[in-house]
Amino acid sequence: MRVYELHEWSVTPARAREIQSKLAGEVVSRGGPPGPKLIAGVDISAPRPRGKAQAAVVVLDYPGLDVVEVRVARGELLLPYIPGLLSFRECPLILAACRMLHCTPDLILVDGQGVAHPRRLGLASHLGLFLDVPTVGCAKSILCGSHQPVGQEPGCSAELIHDGELVGAALRTRAGVKPIYVSVGHRIDLASALHWVLQCCCGYRLPQPTRLAHLAAGGRLAAAPD
């Protein structure tokens, strides 16, 4: 899979924030794949603040959601966790896993934020720009913004608002469990993002692509042989 080189990763936190603010203006919040045939999920396992980590990308076919390809990259996380700068910590290793793919997904679901980010460039948006593929942020918690109560039926949602701007939605994917937080990553609109996340949930709280990517990053789903 092709990865574009937009900037270097070894930067100061101040420079990282400048890059985020600049790239946020390049995010496209419209469109989306009308009928994706391949949907990927990405996640990372980093048990320690520094040291070795594993990033995984799992590609599924659609609508069957059967596994097509699994790739895992192992390496050092050189940047500690800094709120709002998660993509500078995790993107390089995730992109290394994406480079291993033999196929190119039509849509990528990311365990993280898209534009629901203080500078409108979370992990999903950052990856989307580097990969030039539609991406969606599917986070388990809020980074910024607030919303009204979400209905209890699967498919109910509430707008996520930050500084007066619509940045995503709280989405109930399964009755009796907490909502997840969906936001545009890149090259997709919010309505399409919500639609495809729901199509991939398969009765779980989390969409199947990111759920399996979590397992793969943790060593519980075998990667494809080289």
N, C-alpha and C positions, 0 to 999 in steps of 0.2 A: 504494500500500500504506500502511496506517495505521501511524504511529509514535507511541507514547505518550511523553509527556514526564515522566520520573521525577525528574530532577534536572538541575542545570546542569553543564557540563563544565569551566568555567574555575575550577578549585579547586586548592588546594595538595596535594602528595603525601600529607600527613597526613590531610587531609579526604577525599581519594580513597580511602584505606584504610578510613576510617570508613564511607564509603558502601558499599564492597564488603562489609564485614562485616554491615552492615544488610541489604543486598539479598540476600545469600546465604541468609538465612532465608526468602526468598520464592520461591526456586527450587523447582520441582516435579519430583521425580525418579521419576515414574510416568507410565503411559499411553503415548501415542505414536499416530501415525496408523495405523489398521489397514490402509489401502490408499491411500497417497498417489497423487494424480494428477499433482501438480506438485512437483518437488523442486528446490530452489535451492542454489547454492553461492556463498559470498562470499569475497573475498580482497582484498588491498590491495598496491599496489606503491609503495614509498617508498625510492627509491634513495639518498636523503641523510637524515642525522639530522633535519634541519629542511628546510622548503621545500615545494615542490609534491609531491603524491602523487596516485595514482589508485586509487579503490576501485571494485570491480566486483561486481555480482550477476548471475548467470546462472541462468535458470529453464529446467528441462528437463521434458519430459513423462515419465510413467512408465506402462508399463515400457519404452517405446521409447528413452528418454533422448535424444530429439531436442531441439534448442534451440527454446524458445518465445519467450524474451525475454532481451535483454542490456541492462543499464544500467550506465553508468560515471559516477562523480562525480569531479571534479577540484577540488583545493583545497589549502590550507595545513595542514600538521601543526604545530600550535603547541606541542605538548608533546614534549620529547625522549623517547627510549626509557628507561624506568625499569623494571627487573625487577619483575614482578607487577602493573604498572599499564598493560599494553599496551592494554587496552580504552579507557582514557581518552585514549590517543593515536589509536586507529584507529576507535572506534565512531562519532564524529560524521560522518566522511566515508562510512563504510559505510552509515549510516542515511540519509544524503543520497541515495545510490544506490538504496536500498530505497524511498524516497519516490517515485521516478520510475516504479516498476513499475505497470503497468496490471493485472497479476494478483497474487493473493496465494498464495504457495506453501503447500503442506500440511506441508512439512518443509524445514528449512534446514541444510545442512552447512557448517561454519565451519572455515577453516584456522586453528585455534587451540585453546586449551583450553576446556573447560567447567568442571565442578566439580573437575577435576584441577589445582587451583590452591591455593596456601597458605591463601587465605581463602575458597576454594570459590566464587569468582566470576571465572572467566576470561572471555575475549572471547565465547565462544559462549553462556554463561549470561547475560552482560550484554545481549547482543543479543536473546536470547530474551525477557527481561523487557520490553525496549523494544518488541518487535514482537508479543508474546503469541502466538507461533507455536512449535511444537516445533523445538528446535534441538539439534544434536549437534556436539561438538568433535572435530575430526579433525586432530590435531597430528602433525608430523613428528619431534618430539623431546619428551623429558620435561621438565616444569617442576618437578614434585615427585613424590616417591614412588619405589617400586622394584617389580620383579616377578621372578618365576621365569623360566627360559628358555622361549621360545615354540617350539612344534613347527614343523617346516619346511613342512607342508602348508598351502595357503591355507585360511583359516577357523579355524586354530588360534589360541588366545588365552591370555593369562595375566593374572590379576588385578593391577591396579596399586594398591598399598597405600601410604598416607601417614598417619603418626601413628596406625597401627592401624585406619584407616578405608579401605574400598573406595572409590576415587575414579574408577576407570576400568579400562581394559584395554589391554594391548599386543596388537595384532591383526595376524596375518600375512595380508596380502591377496594376495600373489604369492610363489611359491616363489623362493628365491634372492635376495630383497631384504629390507631391514630392515623390521620391523613398523612400523605407525603406532600412534598412541595415541588411543584413542577414549574420550570421556567424555560424560556427560549434560550437555547445555546447559540445557534447560528443557522441561518438559511431555513428558518421555519417560523410559522406564526404560533401564537399560544394555543389557539383552538386546535390546530393540528397536533401540537405537542401533547395536549391533554388526550386527544383521541387515540394516538398511537401508544401512549403509556397505558391507557386502559385496555387496549387490545392485547397488550403483552403481559397483563398481570396474572392470568391463569389461576385465579382464586387466591393468590398470595397478596400480601401488602405491597411488596416490591415487584416491579416488572421482571419477567423471567430473564431477560438479557443481563441486567445488573445483578440479579440474584445469583446467577451462575458465574458471573465474573467475580463476585465476592468469594464464591467457593473455589474458583480456580486460583485466585490470588492467595488464598489461604492453603493451597496445596491439596484441596479436596475434590478437584476435578482435573483429570489428566490433560496436559497440553498435547498438541499434535506433535508427532515426531518431525525432526528436521529432514 
